[in-house]
Amino acid sequence: MITPLKREKMEKVVYDTFSALDKTGANTEKYKKMFASMTDKEFDKFFREFFADENQYLILNICDYEVDLRIEDIEKAAKVLGVPLFEKVAFPHYTMDKNKTIVTKERVPVGYCHVKRTQQILAKKNGLSTSIDTRSSLTGQVTGADKNGRESDLENSLLVSLGMENVLKELNGPRADDPVMKQQMYSAISNKGFVSLDDMDSDPANKTTLSTCDVYFLGMGLNTDLVTKGLMTKKTLNEEA
């Protein structure tokens, strides 16, 4: 059971924090009235349930353009709670070496980053293809009944934002529309039991989708560097080689 002294200290932390955040005192007064109506037993029960749920928090009510929340107010509240707003951040995944961890040179702002699940992304896919046989003759991409086995533009954008270049090379190369890399991948797996991107030849000319798009652009009188860097087509370059 909570003691009166412990309850007094807990209430003081709450009141001091909200007084620092809200100069009007409205939030502080709200919690004073709320806690005043509780017995010690009810107060103890409230905070036991509160701390048991990591998603629980005390709400700060602010009216935009009337009572503004400023960074100076947040700094004062952080001092009350003893919470640092700036820290040196470590990146252990860069080296995977506990004795040589990369740390930011300067202290940087830290806090919770609330990330909303992107639209049309499911926690668990409710459909899955086990075949890659049905493909478009124009792009080489899976289509029809097998189309949900491909990477969508949104999924590729997420991989780009995370800097996962090798994953992109694999999913958009041998496992997509590059028949040469696909054959090399199957051959390496069959002979050695494993395969590496270094074992395969990644040539833009072998990407069916890129070649198709390049032909369409040429048909419109536009030259691109999707397949070749110069003005010659890949066919001409091969003939001159």
TAWOKA-V431097 format. One record per residue. RES is the residue in one small letter. PHI is phi as a letter, one per 40 degrees, with the letter a starting at -180 (* if undefined). D_FIRST is the distance of its C-alpha to the first C-alpha in whole Angstrom. Layout:
{{RES;PHI;D_FIRST} {RES;PHI;D_FIRST}}
This chain:
{{m;*;0} {i;c;4} {t;c;7} {p;d;10} {l;c;12} {k;c;10} {r;c;10} {e;c;14} {k;c;15} {m;c;14} {e;c;16} {k;c;19} {v;c;19} {v;c;20} {y;c;22} {d;c;24} {t;c;25} {f;c;26} {s;c;28} {a;c;30} {l;c;30} {d;b;31} {k;c;34} {t;c;34} {g;g;30} {a;c;30} {n;c;27} {t;c;25} {e;c;26} {k;c;25} {y;c;21} {k;c;21} {k;c;22} {m;c;19} {f;c;16} {a;c;18} {s;c;18} {m;c;14} {t;c;11} {d;d;8} {k;c;7} {e;c;10} {f;c;10} {d;c;7} {k;c;9} {f;d;12} {f;c;12} {r;c;10} {e;c;14} {f;c;15} {f;c;15} {a;c;16} {d;b;19} {e;c;22} {n;c;24} {q;c;21} {y;a;22} {l;c;22} {i;c;25} {l;b;28} {n;c;30} {i;b;34} {c;b;37} {d;d;40} {y;g;43} {e;b;41} {v;b;38} {d;c;39} {l;c;36} {r;b;38} {i;c;38} {e;c;37} {d;c;34} {i;c;33} {e;c;33} {k;c;32} {a;c;28} {a;c;29} {k;c;29} {v;c;26} {l;c;24} {g;g;26} {v;b;28} {p;c;31} {l;c;34} {f;b;36} {e;a;37} {k;c;39} {v;b;39} {a;c;40} {f;b;42} {p;c;42} {h;c;44} {y;c;47} {t;b;48} {m;f;46} {d;b;46} {k;c;43} {n;c;45} {k;b;47} {t;c;44} {i;c;46} {v;b;44} {t;c;44} {k;c;46} {e;b;45} {r;c;41} {v;b;41} {p;c;38} {v;b;35} {g;i;33} {y;c;32} {c;b;35} {h;c;35} {v;b;38} {k;c;39} {r;d;41} {t;c;44} {q;c;46} {q;g;48} {i;b;46} {l;b;44} {a;c;41} {k;a;44} {k;c;47} {n;c;49} {g;a;52} {l;a;54} {s;c;57} {t;b;59} {s;b;62} {i;b;64} {d;c;67} {t;c;67} {r;b;68} {s;c;70} {s;c;73} {l;c;73} {t;b;70} {g;g;69} {q;c;66} {v;c;64} {t;a;65} {g;g;65} {a;c;63} {d;b;62} {k;c;61} {n;c;57} {g;c;57} {r;c;58} {e;c;56} {s;c;56} {d;c;56} {l;c;53} {e;c;52} {n;c;54} {s;c;53} {l;c;50} {l;c;51} {v;c;53} {s;c;50} {l;c;48} {g;g;52} {m;c;52} {e;c;56} {n;c;57} {v;c;55} {l;c;57} {k;c;60} {e;c;59} {l;c;58} {n;b;61} {g;b;64} {p;c;64} {r;c;62} {a;b;63} {d;b;67} {d;b;68} {p;c;71} {v;c;72} {m;c;68} {k;c;67} {q;c;70} {q;c;70} {m;c;66} {y;c;67} {s;c;70} {a;c;67} {i;c;65} {s;c;67} {n;c;69} {k;b;66} {g;g;63} {f;a;61} {v;a;62} {s;b;62} {l;c;62} {d;c;65} {d;c;67} {m;b;68} {d;c;70} {s;c;68} {d;b;71} {p;d;71} {a;c;74} {n;c;73} {k;c;70} {t;d;71} {t;c;69} {l;c;70} {s;c;74} {t;c;74} {c;c;72} {d;c;75} {v;c;78} {y;c;77} {f;c;76} {l;c;80} {g;c;81} {m;c;80} {g;g;82} {l;b;79} {n;c;78} {t;b;75} {d;b;73} {l;c;71} {v;b;74} {t;b;76} {k;c;76} {g;c;80} {l;c;82} {m;c;83} {t;c;82} {k;c;80} {k;c;84} {t;c;86} {l;c;84} {n;c;84} {e;c;88} {e;c;89} {a;c;86}}
